[in-house]
C-alpha cells in the first residue's frame, strides 16, 4: 500500500516540456501514475478507454444496454470481484443467452454508507432480451445475490459514458474513509474491470493492431512539423533564462490524452 500511496502522491508533480523544432510551440506533459483510482489520471484514462470502446461500437448492430447488480456486501475483496466476473460468464454460457453474440462490459463499485455495491454495465449484441427472465437467471447464477436488472435498447443512444467508466469515480473515492479507500485499492489494483466477449473477443488481434498504430503515430504541430525537443522542468527553466530572440512561441495548455499517447 505504501508504494501505491507514493504513486498517487507523485502523480502530476512535474512536467516534461515538448517544443516544436520549427515554430517553438510549447506543450507541457504531466507525469502520470495511470492508476484507475487516481483522481488526476481518471479523465485521461477514461478518454483513452472511450476511444477504444468507439472502435468496438460499429461491430454492434442491435446493442442492448444491460445493467446487472448484486446485493451490497460489508467487506470488499478481490475474491468477490472475481466471483462477479464468474457469475457473468456463467450467465452468458446458459443456452438461453446464445443469442448474445458479442459485447463488452465494465464493472463499477459504489459505497454510500450501506456497504459495497458492485454492478456491471454491458453493451450486448442481441435482437431481444427478456428482462424478467434475465432477472430470474441472474438471481440463479449468483445464488440469490442478484438484485436489480435493467435492459434498454440503445441503437439510437450513446451509452459510452456508462461502459467506459473506471471502477469508481475519483470524486467518490475522495469522500470515502481511509480504510475504505485501502480496501478498494487492495481489491481493484491491477484487476480487470473491462472486457469483451463473444464475436468481439475474436477481434482482439485486430484491435491490438489498431492500438499499436495509434501509439506508433506522431502528433504533428499545427505548423506541419513533427520534430520535437523534450526538456525537463529544470532544463526548460535554464533555457527560458538563456532564450535568444526568435520566432514567437505559443504557450499551450497540457495536451489531451490522445496527444500524450501519440507522443510516446
C-alpha positions as CSV (number, residue, x, y, z in Angstrom):
1,X,0.0,0.0,0.0
2,X,2.9,2.3,0.7
3,X,4.0,2.0,-3.0
4,X,0.5,2.8,-4.2
5,X,0.3,5.8,-2.0
6,X,3.7,7.1,-3.3
7,X,2.5,6.8,-6.9
8,X,-0.6,8.9,-6.1
9,X,1.5,11.4,-4.1
10,X,3.9,11.9,-7.0
11,X,1.3,12.0,-9.8
12,X,1.3,15.3,-11.7
13,X,4.2,16.5,-9.6
14,X,6.3,17.6,-12.5
15,X,6.2,18.2,-16.3
16,X,8.1,17.3,-19.4
17,X,8.1,20.2,-21.9
18,X,8.0,19.5,-25.6
19,X,8.9,22.2,-28.1
20,X,8.3,22.2,-31.8
21,X,11.6,22.4,-33.7
22,X,10.1,24.6,-36.3
23,X,7.8,27.2,-34.7
24,X,8.8,26.7,-31.0
25,X,5.2,25.8,-29.9
26,X,5.3,24.6,-26.3
27,X,3.4,21.7,-24.9
28,X,3.5,20.5,-21.2
29,X,3.1,16.8,-20.3
30,X,2.5,16.0,-16.6
31,X,3.9,12.7,-15.2
32,X,1.1,10.3,-14.6
33,X,0.7,7.2,-12.4
34,X,-2.0,5.9,-14.7
35,X,-3.9,4.2,-11.8
36,X,-7.6,3.8,-12.3
37,X,-8.3,5.2,-8.8
38,X,-6.2,8.3,-9.2
39,X,-8.4,11.4,-9.5
40,X,-5.8,13.2,-11.6
41,X,-5.4,10.4,-14.1
42,X,-9.0,9.3,-14.4
43,X,-10.1,11.8,-17.0
44,X,-7.1,10.8,-19.2
45,X,-7.7,7.1,-18.7
46,X,-11.5,7.5,-19.4
47,X,-10.7,9.3,-22.6
48,X,-8.4,6.6,-23.7
49,X,-11.0,3.9,-22.9
50,X,-13.7,5.9,-24.7
51,X,-11.5,5.9,-27.8
52,X,-11.0,2.2,-27.5
53,X,-14.7,1.4,-27.0
54,X,-15.6,3.6,-30.0
55,X,-13.6,1.1,-32.1
56,X,-15.8,-1.8,-30.9
57,X,-19.1,0.1,-31.3
58,X,-19.5,-0.3,-35.1
59,X,-19.5,-4.1,-34.6
60,X,-22.8,-3.9,-32.7
61,X,-25.9,-3.6,-34.9
62,X,-28.6,-4.1,-32.2
63,X,-26.9,-3.2,-28.9
64,X,-28.8,-3.5,-25.6
65,X,-27.6,-1.8,-22.5
66,X,-27.7,-4.3,-19.7
67,X,-27.2,-3.5,-16.0
68,X,-26.7,-6.3,-13.5
69,X,-26.4,-5.6,-9.8
70,X,-25.8,-7.7,-6.7
71,X,-26.6,-7.4,-3.1
72,X,-24.4,-5.0,-1.1
73,X,-21.6,-6.6,0.9
74,X,-19.9,-5.3,4.1
75,X,-16.4,-6.2,3.1
76,X,-14.8,-5.8,-0.3
77,X,-12.2,-8.3,-1.6
78,X,-10.6,-9.4,-4.9
79,X,-12.3,-12.7,-4.4
80,X,-15.8,-11.1,-4.7
81,X,-14.7,-9.1,-7.8
82,X,-13.5,-12.4,-9.4
83,X,-16.8,-14.1,-8.4
84,X,-18.8,-11.3,-10.0
85,X,-17.0,-11.9,-13.3
86,X,-17.5,-15.6,-13.0
87,X,-21.2,-15.1,-12.4
88,X,-21.5,-13.0,-15.6
89,X,-19.6,-15.6,-17.6
90,X,-21.8,-18.4,-16.3
91,X,-24.9,-16.4,-17.2
92,X,-23.7,-16.0,-20.8
93,X,-23.0,-19.7,-21.1
94,X,-26.6,-20.6,-20.4
95,X,-28.4,-21.9,-23.5
96,X,-30.9,-19.1,-23.3
97,X,-28.2,-16.5,-23.9
98,X,-26.7,-18.0,-27.0
99,X,-28.3,-15.0,-28.8
100,X,-25.9,-12.7,-27.0
101,X,-23.5,-12.9,-30.0
102,X,-21.0,-10.5,-28.5
103,X,-20.4,-7.4,-26.5
104,X,-18.3,-5.7,-23.9
105,X,-18.8,-4.8,-20.2
106,X,-17.4,-2.7,-17.4
107,X,-17.6,-3.3,-13.6
108,X,-18.3,-0.4,-11.3
109,X,-18.4,-0.1,-7.5
110,X,-20.0,2.4,-5.1
111,X,-20.2,2.7,-1.3
112,X,-22.7,5.2,0.1
113,X,-22.5,4.0,3.6
114,X,-24.6,0.9,3.2
115,X,-21.9,-1.5,2.1
116,X,-20.1,-2.1,-1.2
117,X,-22.3,-2.2,-4.2
118,X,-20.8,-3.9,-7.3
119,X,-22.6,-3.8,-10.7
120,X,-22.0,-4.5,-14.3
121,X,-22.7,-2.2,-17.3
122,X,-22.7,-4.1,-20.6
123,X,-23.4,-3.4,-24.2
124,X,-24.7,-6.7,-25.7
125,X,-25.4,-7.6,-29.3
126,X,-28.8,-9.3,-29.2
127,X,-32.1,-9.0,-31.1
128,X,-34.2,-9.3,-27.9
129,X,-33.6,-9.7,-24.2
130,X,-36.4,-10.7,-21.8
131,X,-35.7,-8.6,-18.7
132,X,-37.9,-10.6,-16.4
133,X,-36.3,-13.9,-17.5
134,X,-32.8,-12.3,-17.2
135,X,-33.6,-11.2,-13.7
136,X,-34.6,-14.8,-12.7
137,X,-31.5,-16.2,-14.3
138,X,-29.2,-13.6,-12.8
139,X,-30.6,-14.4,-9.4
140,X,-30.0,-18.1,-10.1
141,X,-26.3,-17.9,-11.2
142,X,-25.5,-15.6,-8.3
143,X,-27.0,-17.9,-5.7
144,X,-29.6,-15.3,-4.6
145,X,-27.1,-12.4,-4.6
146,X,-28.6,-10.9,-7.8
147,X,-30.6,-7.7,-7.4
148,X,-31.8,-5.0,-9.9
149,X,-31.6,-5.9,-13.6
150,X,-32.2,-3.4,-16.4
151,X,-32.3,-3.8,-20.2
152,X,-32.7,-1.0,-22.7
153,X,-32.4,-0.8,-26.5
154,X,-29.7,1.7,-27.3
155,X,-29.4,1.8,-31.0
156,X,-30.3,5.5,-31.0
157,X,-28.5,6.5,-27.9
158,X,-24.9,6.5,-26.7
159,X,-24.0,4.7,-23.6
160,X,-20.3,5.2,-23.8
161,X,-20.3,7.1,-20.5
162,X,-21.6,4.0,-18.7
163,X,-19.3,1.4,-20.2
164,X,-16.2,3.5,-20.2
165,X,-16.2,4.3,-16.5
166,X,-13.4,3.2,-14.3
167,X,-14.3,1.2,-11.3
168,X,-15.0,4.2,-9.1
169,X,-15.1,8.0,-9.8
170,X,-12.3,9.9,-8.2
171,X,-14.7,12.3,-6.5
172,X,-16.5,9.4,-4.9
173,X,-13.3,7.8,-3.7
174,X,-12.1,11.0,-2.1
175,X,-15.2,11.1,0.0
176,X,-14.6,7.6,1.5
177,X,-12.9,6.8,4.8
178,X,-9.2,5.9,4.6
179,X,-9.9,2.3,5.5
180,X,-12.4,2.0,2.7
181,X,-10.0,3.5,0.2
182,X,-7.4,1.0,1.2
183,X,-9.9,-1.9,0.9
184,X,-10.9,-0.7,-2.6
185,X,-7.3,-0.4,-3.8
186,X,-6.4,-3.8,-2.5
187,X,-9.4,-5.4,-4.3
188,X,-9.2,-3.5,-7.6
189,X,-5.5,-2.6,-8.1
190,X,-4.4,-4.4,-11.3
191,X,-7.8,-6.2,-11.6
192,X,-9.6,-6.4,-14.9
193,X,-12.8,-4.4,-14.8
194,X,-13.4,-4.1,-18.6
195,X,-13.7,-7.0,-21.1
196,X,-15.2,-8.2,-24.4
197,X,-16.9,-11.5,-25.1
198,X,-18.4,-13.5,-28.0
199,X,-17.7,-12.4,-31.5
200,X,-15.9,-9.3,-30.3
201,X,-13.4,-11.5,-28.4
202,X,-12.2,-12.9,-31.7
203,X,-11.4,-9.3,-32.9
204,X,-8.8,-8.7,-30.2
205,X,-5.9,-9.1,-32.6
206,X,-7.3,-6.5,-35.0
207,X,-8.0,-4.2,-32.0
208,X,-4.4,-4.6,-30.7
209,X,-3.1,-3.7,-34.2
210,X,-5.3,-0.6,-34.1
211,X,-3.9,0.5,-30.7
212,X,-0.3,-0.2,-31.9
213,X,-0.9,2.0,-34.9
214,X,-2.1,4.9,-32.6
215,X,0.9,4.6,-30.4
216,X,3.3,4.4,-33.3
217,X,1.9,7.6,-34.9
218,X,3.3,11.0,-34.3
219,X,1.4,14.1,-33.4
220,X,2.4,16.9,-35.8
221,X,2.4,20.5,-34.8
222,X,-0.2,22.8,-36.4
223,X,2.7,24.2,-38.4
224,X,3.1,20.8,-40.1
225,X,6.4,19.9,-38.3
226,X,6.6,16.6,-36.4
227,X,10.1,17.1,-34.9
228,X,10.1,17.8,-31.1
229,X,12.7,18.6,-28.5
230,X,12.0,17.5,-24.9
231,X,13.1,19.2,-21.7
232,X,12.9,18.5,-18.0
233,X,11.4,21.4,-15.9
234,X,14.9,22.3,-14.7
235,X,16.4,22.3,-18.2
236,X,13.4,24.3,-19.5
237,X,13.9,27.0,-16.8
238,X,17.5,27.3,-17.8
239,X,16.6,27.5,-21.5
240,X,14.0,30.1,-20.7
241,X,16.6,32.2,-19.0
242,X,19.0,31.9,-21.9
243,X,16.4,32.1,-24.7
244,X,17.5,34.1,-27.7
245,X,15.1,36.2,-29.7
246,X,13.4,34.2,-32.4
247,X,10.0,33.2,-33.7
248,X,7.2,33.9,-31.3
249,X,6.5,31.0,-29.0
250,X,2.9,30.0,-28.4
251,X,2.2,28.6,-24.9
252,X,-0.4,25.8,-24.9
253,X,-2.2,24.0,-22.0
254,X,-1.3,20.4,-21.2
255,X,-2.3,18.2,-24.1
256,X,-5.3,15.8,-24.3
257,X,-4.8,12.2,-23.5
258,X,-4.5,11.4,-27.3
259,X,-1.6,13.7,-27.6
260,X,0.2,12.1,-24.7
261,X,-0.5,8.7,-26.1
262,X,0.8,9.5,-29.6
263,X,3.9,11.2,-28.3
264,X,5.1,8.1,-26.5
